[in-house]
Amino acid sequence: MALTRQIKSSSPDMPRLGINIEIAFTFLSSRRRQTAVAAMGVTFGMSMFIFINSLITGTNEYFEKATLSTIPHIRLYQDNLMCTPDMLNRYLGTGRINLISNPELTISDNRIYNPGSIVQLVRQYKQTEAVSMQVSANVIYANGNVQQNGNVFGVNILEQDKMFDISSTMLAGSVNDLNQTLDGILIGSGLSRNLNLKNGDRILLTSSNGSSKSLKVVGIFQTTIKSIDNSKTYVNVPQVQQLLKKDRSYITDIYVNIRDHNKSAPVAHELEKLTGYNAEAWQVANQQSLAARRIRDIIANSMVLVILLVAGFGIYNILNMVIYEKIKEIAILKANGFAGRHVVSIFLWQAFIIGLAGSIIGEVFGWIISLAVSKIYIGVGNVTYLPMTYYFRHYLQALAFGLITSALAGYIPAIKASKVDPVKIIRG
Amino acid sequence: MEPAPALQADHITKYFYDPVKFQVLSDIGFTILKGEFVSITGKSGSGKSSLLYVLSTMDTDYEGMLMLDGEVVTGKKQDQLAMFRNNKLGFVFQFHYLLPDFTNLKNVMIPALRLKKYDYREVEHRAYEKLGMLGVQELALKLASRISGGEQQRVAIARALINDPVIIMGDEPTGNLDSKNAANVFDIFRTLSREFGQTIITVTHDNDFARKSDRILEMVDGKLIY
């Protein structure tokens, strides 16, 4: 409002904004209430845009983090191979053409050969952050007569801790205890409850080939993902190798974490070429979470689109009203030498002023709403409060969308205003 | 030395198409010299206003040729015509058509701010000058909607003068004023024409006003009679 007064008093120090802007401003300030309502439309749109984007991004990040707390960015493994003529060539030589008429899967124990050198190779790769070898097996856990199925993972626990931050989920004991106890085992909270096991108790593991081992519980963890807490256990690598009756170099998986987990797919592809083993990126292993993310994005975007559309109609509406009311003034401006493009400019400036005012207030409101909603307690599973993010880019995007919407909404009235025929209006 | 022509019209013909085709101007040709004060008169429906709007360059839907200040304006594009009007023409209408949300000063300044020939301070200075010339300088900072009809018409004349136009065109400039204010407006035009060499063309049905001007162009049924 200070600016209007300045224009009206026509003080010599008034900023020289140009006559089109000045007229635009005066047109709007003569219709303050409608201008405020139109700007509020934009404000509402902007704050919802920011709030929804902040929440959706927060949700996506939350679930991504939850996913990546149990699986690595990339998993290297050996799949069963289909027989190919190449394999036959290696055996029979290439002196003649070898064909296989009915190819079958080759028999293999899915091991990664010479895992140490593969780990070395992966470690040297520029994107790599952490590498961990492991061997896993399906087992039956037993304490007395009570039994339960599950998977035991033979790992270097310190490396895995670096990847998944197992330490932060420990209820009892620590990952170091496993490192120092060769026959130790870390079990999930669910398993501990079901089999009534405490720290220091012994648990019997039986593998599918009949061999069994008695291990000492040195720690209990809780990831809050029930299926994992009920079945997963960590032991030292040799324990699983022995359970499976394999040699000391038997390794089935190499887990790799990289710097930017969003680049997992291309990096996995390169590691596949580098090592010759199958490399699976976490997105491929968790396509349902990607689908969920896509759906959330679509819901958010369509809501935001509708809100912006409504805001745009608000601007369109007031500018049409301004044309209707100021048609004589537009005619006289044209008589006095304002060309069509000047009239367009006057109306686009009006749209821009409404858009800018609305957006700036909307940015603040968006932030306040985000802050307020992030204080709402949810308390389901391990979600305590709504996961909210505060990214500068959301605020920047909101501003850009607000201004673009305003400009588009102002364009049609602007063209309409520029087509006003002064002769018709002035002659009456 | 013979003064140069300010306006030259050749074979101006215009039709209205709504509701039926109707010839409103037929083959009009005349010349107005710089500094002349010309009144166009005629009964209503004679086509005098239609002629003025053709001369004003705002109406481009006509046949024939129009030359203003030595420049053929017939066939120019709308934006060029707008620039031409801004630079060379001034208008005074029956209603003042001031922008009510602006001060009188700003109303006068707007055409000059559009022209951008002078910087802001200079434009402001000139606007004060024009308002002073018309005796309404003290109203400069009032809103245009807050002054009397006679004052508004004077501000409108000041606005018409701001860019030192070659021609001032008036459409019933006194039509909405009482006799005292009407006489006032006439005196202003008279002075502009005599002392400042300003060309003035007004449409009027005020016979007093017409009689006192330099020349009368009378129209009957879309034709000029001399």
Interface residues (C-beta under 8 A of the other chain):
Chain A: I7 K8 S9 S10 P12 R16 I19 E22 I23 T26 F27 S29 S30 K328 E329 A331 I332 L333 K334 A335 N336 G337 F338 A339 G340 R341 H342 P422 V423 I426 R427
Chain B: S49 Y53 S56 M58 D59 Q78 D79 A82 M83 F84 R85 N86 N87 F91 F93 Y97 L99 P100 D101 F102 T103 L105 K106 I110 P111 L113 R114 L115 Y120 R121 E124 L141 L143 R159 D171
